[in-house]
Amino acid sequence: MLPLSVLDLSPVPAGGTGAQALRNSLDLARLCDALGYARYWVAEHHNMPAIASSAPDIMIGQIAATTERIRVGSGGVMLPNHAPLMVAERFKVLEALFPGRIDLGLGRAPGTDPATSYALRRRQGVSEEDDFLERFNELMMLETRAFPQGHPFHNVMAMPSDVPLPPIYLLGSSDYSAQLAGHIGAAFAFAHHFANFDAAEAMRLYRENFRPSPAHKEPYAILATHAVCADSDAEAERIAKTVDLNFVRRAKGEYLPLASPEDAAAYDYSPVDKARIAQNRQRLAVGAPATVKAKLMPLLNATEADELMVTTMIYSHDARKRSYELLAEVFG
């Protein structure tokens, strides 16, 4: 049976609060743990009013503490924002507290706008170049103690030193990310929910370029996608209007809390807005359980994904919980 997992951004609805959104994530994680989901990942985004998930390492600890068996991880830690030593130590602490249940998902993007990215990084020394690979190599060399004699970091140990880093996953939405994940021997999570690149081609490139590593002897590919599931197609379409309006607003640079389905239905959409919604619907599975499964199965077969990870960004917390309940039923 294909493992089923969750990507949670802790959505903030209009009229709601970020604090409640984070508590909703704990509630959803407990439900998904009971339903048999394989893993629960939390995102890192900054300066986005619709997303409360800005500190994944903190949320991972809280979620792991309130669940029993589900793996918990980052989807992901945006490595450009963090010193590799800090990432290593925080995830070693998590692994020490919850052994065998933590995942370290790494992203190449900052997860925010340029000004906020600068604010996050300016005390580190900001580079205009993509320094992900340099940071990743530093993270790995801290783990393996591979810095040569005479290097400033030769005697630096990420603590606790007797605890290994959790399994590493590289997140991506492009051909470059797919090939890089293969080259560095990481597991790979493809962000189909916002990618313009073909998911099947990304998975092919990942597997073709995979080189075994101490953490991963074989390639492992997760397909992350957006789905809204309800008891009927009509109800799913109603609540998915929140997703449509959120996508339209983000395309205009409007990062607002999630609108209710009623407000989204009443919005005055331009022809350009409607075209954008139609484009995004190509990446979104909406409907009753059988409808969602019928939409996702061809994609899963084409990508040969080892795991399906679902994000659901809708207004109602109860509707979001119901969506994951139905997905668990239909995918066994």
PyMOL commands that set and color helices and strands:
alter all, ss='L'
color gray80, all
select helices_A, chain A and resi 18-35+56-66+79-81+84-97+114-121+132-144+175-183+199-208+233-251+261-266+271-281+289-303+317-330
alter helices_A, ss='H'
color red, helices_A
select strands_A, chain A and resi 4-8+39-42+71-74+77-78+102-107+168-172+187-191+221-229+284-287+307-311
alter strands_A, ss='S'
color yellow, strands_A
deselect
rebuild
show_as cartoon
